[in-house]
């Protein structure tokens, strides 16, 4: 009896407490959910939010999964093997094309980007974008034999005509490394356009072309342009810098086999017009640039979109050996466009400059040159053709598969699973949504379009507020923002749920809002902590240089150079404390423009700020220095006017060093002598 009483009394107390607190707790929970989602009926549960945003620990391992995420690929000279970059797997996967299965996984550096093979097919070179190096792989023994140092963020690769040089487009440092493959030493480094990723050598071996994704820094209102860098392969020097006007996100490039044309997938953003333009179409258009390879050759742009359907985020291009067809992957709509190159040549040969200028914005052009659209799995990225040109292999980036397409029937004839997890986690579904344009009006753009690599595009937009032409907005990065609410420059959105909910569809997509399940998924992906790349350029080991240390002292100082105490509100560290370097509060730093409403601004986080130009809410500052030398002459944006030029430079050097505190970059165990020397 006594034992029964000991059990029943505590149980009764728990029941009574449950009855007493259930109603107020439920009311509090409902109010909490309503505040997060800015709705009154979102069926959000505690687990939906808190379970799926864990960044580490056992819960994170249970609810999340490690995917391969195939990105780029190459085919062996005999066509028997396919070499696949596993972006998230940090590996090169070897696929037997007769059995359509992975036979080997070779560990490389962090966040690999591209792979290129030696002429004999016995060696693979893999660019490791987050390790600042290239892995050299023996394809007979399947081992990494060496590692070559590069510039920051190596991406696209190409072999020189002699087979003894390797070109690496360095996306973070915006330059091109030329590596001697015999010694492993970097022979020279050439400046390129902004954020280069694609590099290709012409069939005759005279010319190397390098594409860039971000536009050249220009004031808002000016026409955009991206640089196509042309290198003379024999001299290994810049031959020409070509401006591709009104272009953005030139990811890759391919030459026709005859060498008469170079073709580049691209996006043509209309960021100078209010975003309300999306309802009329034509806000973001997608197409190709054609560069004629002859004296006086023209640079032409043609759209691949249609009047009521857009093909967002063109990524890669592959051209058949006979020069008859070109394939363009559209990562934002899960499609491949097949282009009739004979029809394309006929169109441009019969058109004068005036007609071609019109074609660059004409949505009917695709009906003249596109043979077919082929559906793929989620987020198609890199492509490669078999040596005979009969098969096209497509990396289905967010499906962990390779699609096989017949270039003759233009049908999908097979799929190669890479062995990643079969289940699709909530965060993975959120990543798919972020990279897909299906939720925007006529599929004009995805979140990726303005936030490539979950970062930002460096463009300023007219966000169509109550007065057109007011409140210009510089795109902000999505990396590691889960812990730094509120959102938007004006701080009006207190959560990711509100940022990407009804407000998102009303202002940006002009389409149906995400369903609650979709909103849960995309919020989980963003809030789970998309990391910044390691800041290997300015802070590779977390150890500051002497100049950066002096800059840190200025950043944290309490007194100016004359000994006067700086008001707390005017100290840099007050608004920008570690680890995210934001106090998550609103502030007036004296940067309102005549076209801005009178508002306060949300304090931005500063990790990896060096990779996010331009600066300020409207992007008017092209560099960090300009924030104070041109636009911060009062003391509102930090008490810095007593600094001399050297001290300001040291402060900027410290800001360049800021990085995600918890990220520890992986260093390859195999280092060439040249790379060790540079370190």
ZILIN-V128272 format. One line per field, one symbol per residue. ss: DSSP state (H for helix, E for strand, - for the rest). psi: psi as a letter, one per 40 degrees, with the letter a starting at -180 (. if undefined). burial: 1 if it has 16 or more other C-alpha atoms within 10 Angstrom, else 0. Layout:
ss = ???
psi = ???
burial = ???
This chain:
ss = -HHHHHHHHHHHHHHHHHHHHHHHHHHHHHHHHHHHH--------HHHHHH-----HHHHHHH------EEEEEE-----EEEEEE----EEEEEE----EEEEEEE----EEEEEE-----EEEEEE----EEEEEE----EEEEEEE----EEEEEE-----EEEEEE----EEEEEE-----EEEEEE----EEEEEE-----EEEEEE------------EEEEEEEE----EEEEEEEEE--E-----EE-----EEEEEEEEE-----HHHHHH---EEEEEEEEE------EEEEE--E--E----EEEEEE-----EEEEEE----EEEEEEHHHHHHHHH---HHHHHHH------HHHHEEEEEE----EEEEEE-----EEEEEE----EEEEEE-----EEEEEE--------HHHHHHHHH------HHH---HHHH-HHH-----EEE---------EEE------------E-----E--HHHH--HHHHHHHH------HHHHHHHHHHHH------------------HHHHHHHHHHH--E-----E--HHH-HHHH----------EE-------------EE------HHH---E-----E--HHHHHH---------------HHHHHHHHHHHHH---------------HHHHHH-
psi = ddddddddddddddddddddedddddddddddddddefieehfhiddddddeehdiidddddeiihidghciiiiideeeihhhhgddefihhhhhedefiheihhhaahgidihiiideeehihhhgdeefihhhhhedefiheihhiaahfhbiiiiideeeihhhhhddefihhhhheddeihdihihaahgidhhiiideedhhhhiidiiihiihdihiiihhhhhhddefihdihhhhifiifgdiiiiideedihhhiiigifeeiieeddeeiedhihaihhhhgiheiihihiieiidehigifhcihhhideediihhhgdeefihhhhhdddddddddehidddddddeeheeddedehdihhiaahghbiiiiideeehhhhhgdeefihihhhedefiheiihieeihdihidddddddddeheeeihffdiidddeghffbieeihihefadhieigihhhiiehfedefiaiidefeheiddddebddddddddfahiiidddddddddddeeghiiihgedegdeehiiddddddddddeieiaeeeihhideehdedegiieefiefiiihefehideiigiiihhiiehfddefiiiideedhdidddddddefeiedfhgeeeiiddddddddddddehihdehhihhidhhidddddd.
burial = 0000000000000000000000000000010011011100010100011011110000000001101111111111101011111111111111111001110011111111111111001011111111111111111001010111111111111111100011111111111111111001110010011111111111101011111111111011000111111111100101001011111111111111101111111111111111110100111111111111100000111111110001111111111110101111111111111111101100010000000100111110110011111111111111111110111111111111111111100101001111000000111111111111111111111111111101111111111100001111111111111101111111101111111111111001111011001111111111111111111101110101001111110110110100000100011111111101111111101011000000011111111111111111111111111011000100111111000000111111111111110000100100110010000
